[in-house]
Amino acid sequence: MNNLISITRANFLPLTVVIVVTNLSAAFYSHRSFNSVSAVLVLFAALLLHASVNAFNNYFDFKSRIDSRTVKTPFSGGVEILVKGEMRPSSALLVAVMCLVLAGTIGVYFLSLHFYVLLPLVLYGAIAIVLYTPFLSRIHGISEIVAGSGFGLMGLGIYLTQTGNVDLVGVAVCIPVTILVDLLLFLNEFPDVEADRYGGRKHLVILLGKRRAAALYVGATAATYISIIVSVVFGLVPATVLIALISLPIAYKACRIVLRECENTPKLVPALGLNVLMILVTILLLGVGFFITLVI
């Protein structure tokens, strides 16, 4: 069981839970209907997809020897159970495939209900999961975009399973979620630059250098909050969604550390933790904002 928890990086799965909860809340706000069976199914499917992504990533990082070179932090650097021989690589690959197949089974059910509108999201997600680590992460500057959009579009798919279509409310949630997941991967890449360069990756921290990447992190963080405010100003989402701005002090502190310590991994670690906290709190509060509108 410990190996299963480790290879799927279960400590990161709360990200999926808050994305699911927020999109379900947004769907209920926009359509005033809620299918509890669909909600439970998409939660399981989303968790399985996230677990599959992580297991595939660990497997391919072991095969490329990246995980044997990374600086391990509580938030980055991968896991060591494959490097230390505590789990066979074939077992890790089996976990990844099984999680993907189980999630796909649930996906087939939803495709039977919303085939044409859901199919592009399903295809994009499947391609991103299987090809991200061995191929897409080696293309100049797209790894963060693929990861963020993958989770953002997964959220949009969750929204769709409740509403039956894609509308501006769903898109308004998708945008900040996409940016926030981008930020999660982006900042976690800072300690792994040398190992990732050895493994052939070409993500933005490698391409820009840490100083310019730190400035981009600050800009993308600001863009998250701006996207939320713009959605409220244009009436796409209720004003109560502005409760998500409560996480701004966390974001500010993270940005200060990143700008100051981007080249010093030990001193950057607190920013990695603050980044995770900011992301989880902001996404969750988006959902809370929709819920508050429904009860007042």
VEXDREN-2710 file (C-alpha; in Angstrom, 1 decimal):
% VEXDREN-2710
k/r/px/py/pz
1/MET/0.0/0.0/0.0
2/ASN/2.9/2.4/0.8
3/ASN/4.3/1.8/-2.6
4/LEU/1.0/2.5/-4.3
5/ILE/0.6/5.8/-2.3
6/SER/4.2/6.8/-3.3
7/ILE/4.1/5.9/-7.0
8/THR/0.8/7.8/-7.5
9/ARG/2.1/10.7/-5.4
10/ALA/-1.2/10.6/-3.4
11/ASN/-0.1/13.7/-1.5
12/PHE/-0.8/15.7/-4.6
13/LEU/-4.3/14.2/-5.2
14/PRO/-6.1/16.9/-3.0
15/LEU/-5.5/19.2/-6.1
16/THR/-7.9/17.0/-8.0
17/VAL/-10.5/17.0/-5.2
18/VAL/-10.7/20.8/-5.1
19/ILE/-10.9/21.0/-8.9
20/VAL/-13.8/18.6/-8.9
21/VAL/-15.6/20.3/-6.0
22/THR/-15.2/23.7/-7.6
23/ASN/-16.5/22.7/-11.0
24/LEU/-19.4/20.8/-9.5
25/SER/-20.2/24.0/-7.4
26/ALA/-20.0/26.2/-10.6
27/ALA/-22.2/23.7/-12.5
28/PHE/-24.9/23.8/-9.8
29/TYR/-24.8/27.6/-9.7
30/SER/-25.2/27.9/-13.4
31/HIS/-27.9/25.3/-14.0
32/ARG/-29.5/24.7/-10.5
33/SER/-29.4/21.0/-10.9
34/PHE/-27.1/18.3/-9.4
35/ASN/-26.6/14.6/-10.3
36/SER/-25.0/13.0/-7.3
37/VAL/-24.2/9.7/-9.2
38/SER/-22.4/11.6/-11.9
39/ALA/-20.6/13.7/-9.2
40/VAL/-19.2/10.5/-7.5
41/LEU/-18.2/9.0/-10.8
42/VAL/-16.3/12.0/-12.0
43/LEU/-14.5/12.3/-8.7
44/PHE/-13.3/8.7/-8.9
45/ALA/-12.4/9.2/-12.6
46/ALA/-10.5/12.4/-11.9
47/LEU/-8.5/10.8/-9.0
48/LEU/-7.7/7.8/-11.2
49/LEU/-6.5/10.1/-14.0
50/HIS/-4.3/12.1/-11.7
51/ALA/-2.9/8.9/-10.2
52/SER/-2.2/7.6/-13.7
53/VAL/-0.4/10.8/-14.7
54/ASN/1.8/10.6/-11.6
55/ALA/2.6/6.9/-12.0
56/PHE/3.5/7.4/-15.7
57/ASN/5.7/10.3/-14.8
58/ASN/7.5/8.3/-12.2
59/TYR/8.0/5.4/-14.5
60/PHE/9.4/7.5/-17.4
61/ASP/11.5/9.6/-15.1
62/PHE/13.1/6.4/-13.7
63/LYS/13.7/5.1/-17.3
64/SER/15.4/8.4/-18.3
65/ARG/17.4/8.4/-15.0
66/ILE/16.1/11.9/-14.1
67/ASP/14.8/10.7/-10.7
68/SER/18.3/9.5/-9.8
69/ARG/19.6/13.0/-10.3
70/THR/16.9/15.3/-8.9
71/VAL/17.2/17.2/-5.6
72/LYS/14.5/15.8/-3.5
73/THR/12.2/18.3/-1.7
74/PRO/8.7/17.7/-0.1
75/PHE/7.2/19.2/-3.2
76/SER/9.5/18.3/-6.1
77/GLY/12.1/15.8/-7.3
78/GLY/9.9/12.8/-7.8
79/VAL/9.9/9.6/-5.6
80/GLU/12.7/7.2/-4.8
81/ILE/11.0/3.8/-4.6
82/LEU/12.0/2.9/-8.2
83/VAL/15.6/4.2/-7.8
84/LYS/16.0/2.3/-4.5
85/GLY/14.5/-0.9/-6.0
86/GLU/11.6/-0.9/-3.6
87/MET/9.1/-1.3/-6.5
88/ARG/9.7/-2.8/-9.9
89/PRO/9.4/-0.4/-12.9
90/SER/6.9/-2.9/-14.5
91/SER/4.7/-2.6/-11.4
92/ALA/4.7/1.2/-11.7
93/LEU/3.8/1.0/-15.3
94/LEU/1.0/-1.4/-14.5
95/VAL/-0.4/0.9/-11.9
96/ALA/-0.4/3.8/-14.4
97/VAL/-2.1/1.7/-17.1
98/MET/-4.7/0.2/-14.7
99/CYS/-5.6/3.7/-13.4
100/LEU/-6.0/5.0/-16.9
101/VAL/-8.1/2.0/-18.0
102/LEU/-10.4/2.3/-15.0
103/ALA/-10.8/6.1/-15.6
104/GLY/-11.4/5.4/-19.2
105/THR/-14.2/3.0/-18.3
106/ILE/-16.0/5.8/-16.5
107/GLY/-15.2/8.1/-19.4
108/VAL/-17.0/5.7/-21.8
109/TYR/-20.1/6.0/-19.7
110/PHE/-20.0/9.8/-19.9
111/LEU/-19.2/9.7/-23.6
112/SER/-22.4/7.7/-24.1
113/LEU/-24.3/10.7/-22.6
114/HIS/-22.3/13.7/-24.1
115/PHE/-20.3/12.2/-27.0
116/TYR/-19.6/15.1/-29.3
117/VAL/-18.9/17.8/-26.8
118/LEU/-16.9/15.6/-24.4
119/LEU/-14.9/13.6/-27.0
120/PRO/-12.3/16.4/-27.7
121/LEU/-11.6/16.8/-24.0
122/VAL/-11.2/13.1/-23.5
123/LEU/-8.9/12.7/-26.5
124/TYR/-6.7/15.7/-25.3
125/GLY/-6.5/14.2/-21.8
126/ALA/-5.6/10.8/-23.0
127/ILE/-2.8/12.1/-25.2
128/ALA/-1.5/14.4/-22.5
129/ILE/-1.4/11.6/-19.9
130/VAL/0.4/9.0/-22.1
131/LEU/2.8/11.3/-24.0
132/TYR/3.5/14.1/-21.5
133/THR/6.7/12.7/-19.9
134/PRO/8.3/10.8/-22.8
135/PHE/7.5/13.2/-25.6
136/LEU/5.6/16.5/-24.8
137/SER/8.0/17.6/-22.0
138/ARG/10.8/17.5/-24.6
139/ILE/9.2/20.1/-26.8
140/HIS/10.3/23.6/-26.2
141/GLY/8.2/25.5/-23.6
142/ILE/4.9/23.5/-23.8
143/SER/5.2/21.2/-20.8
144/GLU/3.6/23.7/-18.4
145/ILE/0.9/24.5/-20.9
146/VAL/0.0/20.9/-21.4
147/ALA/-0.1/20.1/-17.6
148/GLY/-2.2/23.2/-16.8
149/SER/-4.6/22.9/-19.7
150/GLY/-5.0/19.2/-19.0
151/PHE/-6.3/19.8/-15.5
152/GLY/-8.2/22.9/-16.6
153/LEU/-10.0/21.0/-19.3
154/MET/-10.6/18.0/-17.0
155/GLY/-12.4/20.5/-14.8
156/LEU/-14.4/21.7/-17.8
157/GLY/-15.3/18.1/-18.5
158/ILE/-16.5/17.7/-14.9
159/TYR/-18.6/20.8/-15.4
160/LEU/-20.0/19.4/-18.6
161/THR/-21.1/16.1/-17.0
162/GLN/-23.5/18.1/-14.9
163/THR/-24.6/20.7/-17.4
164/GLY/-24.5/18.8/-20.7
165/ASN/-22.7/21.7/-22.4
166/VAL/-19.8/24.1/-22.2
167/ASP/-20.7/27.7/-21.4
168/LEU/-18.9/30.9/-20.2
169/VAL/-19.2/30.0/-16.5
170/GLY/-17.3/26.8/-17.1
171/VAL/-14.7/28.6/-19.1
172/ALA/-14.4/31.3/-16.4
173/VAL/-13.4/28.6/-13.9
174/CYS/-11.2/26.7/-16.4
175/ILE/-8.9/29.7/-17.0
176/PRO/-7.7/30.3/-13.4
177/VAL/-7.5/26.6/-12.7
178/THR/-5.3/26.2/-15.8
179/ILE/-2.9/29.0/-14.7
180/LEU/-2.7/27.7/-11.2
181/VAL/-1.8/24.2/-12.2
182/ASP/0.7/25.7/-14.6
183/LEU/2.2/27.4/-11.6
184/LEU/2.4/24.2/-9.6
185/LEU/4.5/22.5/-12.2
186/PHE/6.4/25.6/-13.1
187/LEU/7.8/26.4/-9.7
188/ASN/8.5/22.7/-8.9
189/GLU/10.8/22.7/-11.9
190/PHE/13.2/25.2/-10.4
191/PRO/15.1/22.7/-8.2
192/ASP/15.1/20.1/-11.0
193/VAL/16.7/22.1/-13.8
194/GLU/20.0/20.2/-14.1
195/ALA/18.4/16.8/-13.8
196/ASP/15.7/17.8/-16.4
197/ARG/18.3/19.2/-18.8
198/TYR/20.2/15.9/-18.5
199/GLY/16.9/14.0/-19.3
200/GLY/16.3/16.1/-22.4
201/ARG/13.4/18.2/-21.1
202/LYS/13.0/21.7/-22.5
203/HIS/10.6/23.4/-20.0
204/LEU/10.4/27.2/-19.5
205/VAL/12.8/27.3/-16.5
206/ILE/15.5/25.8/-18.6
207/LEU/14.7/28.0/-21.6
208/LEU/14.4/31.2/-19.8
209/GLY/16.8/30.8/-16.9
210/LYS/15.8/31.0/-13.3
211/ARG/15.8/34.8/-13.0
212/ARG/13.5/35.4/-15.9
213/ALA/11.4/32.4/-15.0
214/ALA/10.9/33.9/-11.5
215/ALA/9.5/37.1/-13.1
216/LEU/7.2/35.0/-15.3
217/TYR/6.0/33.1/-12.2
218/VAL/5.0/36.5/-10.6
219/GLY/3.3/37.6/-13.8
220/ALA/1.3/34.4/-14.1
221/THR/0.3/34.5/-10.4
222/ALA/-1.0/38.0/-11.0
223/ALA/-2.8/36.8/-14.1
224/THR/-4.7/34.3/-12.0
225/TYR/-6.3/36.9/-9.8
226/ILE/-6.9/39.3/-12.8
227/SER/-8.8/36.5/-14.6
228/ILE/-11.0/36.0/-11.6
229/ILE/-11.7/39.8/-11.3
230/VAL/-12.4/40.1/-15.0
231/SER/-14.9/37.3/-14.9
232/VAL/-16.8/39.1/-12.1
233/VAL/-16.6/42.5/-13.8
234/PHE/-18.1/41.0/-17.0
235/GLY/-20.8/39.2/-15.1
236/LEU/-19.7/35.7/-16.0
237/VAL/-19.5/34.6/-12.3
238/PRO/-21.0/36.0/-9.1
239/ALA/-19.2/38.6/-7.1
240/THR/-19.0/36.1/-4.2
241/VAL/-16.3/34.3/-6.2
242/LEU/-14.0/37.2/-5.2
243/ILE/-13.6/35.4/-1.9
244/ALA/-10.8/33.6/-3.8
245/LEU/-8.7/36.7/-3.4
246/ILE/-8.2/35.8/0.2
247/SER/-5.3/33.8/-0.9
248/LEU/-3.5/36.9/-2.2
249/PRO/-1.2/37.3/0.9
250/ILE/0.0/33.7/0.4
251/ALA/0.7/34.4/-3.2
252/TYR/2.5/37.6/-2.3
253/LYS/4.8/35.9/0.1
254/ALA/5.5/33.1/-2.3
255/CYS/6.4/35.6/-5.1
256/ARG/8.8/37.5/-2.8
257/ILE/10.7/34.4/-1.9
258/VAL/10.8/33.2/-5.6
259/LEU/12.2/36.6/-6.8
260/ARG/14.8/36.6/-4.0
261/GLU/15.8/32.9/-3.8
262/CYS/15.1/31.5/-7.3
263/GLU/18.7/30.3/-7.6
264/ASN/19.0/28.9/-4.0
265/THR/17.0/25.7/-3.8
266/PRO/17.1/25.2/0.0
267/LYS/15.8/28.7/0.6
268/LEU/13.3/28.3/-2.3
269/VAL/11.6/25.3/-0.6
270/PRO/9.2/27.5/1.6
271/ALA/7.9/29.1/-1.6
272/LEU/7.2/25.7/-3.1
273/GLY/5.0/25.0/0.0
274/LEU/3.3/28.4/-0.2
275/ASN/2.7/27.8/-3.9
276/VAL/0.8/24.6/-3.2
277/LEU/-1.2/26.2/-0.4
278/MET/-2.1/29.2/-2.6
279/ILE/-3.2/27.0/-5.4
280/LEU/-5.4/24.7/-3.3
281/VAL/-6.9/27.6/-1.3
282/THR/-7.7/29.7/-4.4
283/ILE/-9.4/26.9/-6.3
284/LEU/-11.4/25.8/-3.3
285/LEU/-12.5/29.3/-2.5
286/LEU/-13.7/29.7/-6.1
287/GLY/-16.1/26.8/-5.4
288/VAL/-17.0/28.3/-2.0
289/GLY/-17.9/31.5/-3.8
290/PHE/-20.4/29.8/-6.1
291/PHE/-21.9/28.0/-3.1
292/ILE/-22.3/31.1/-1.1
293/THR/-24.4/32.6/-3.9
294/LEU/-26.7/29.6/-3.7
295/VAL/-27.4/30.0/0.0
296/ILE/-27.8/33.7/0.4
END
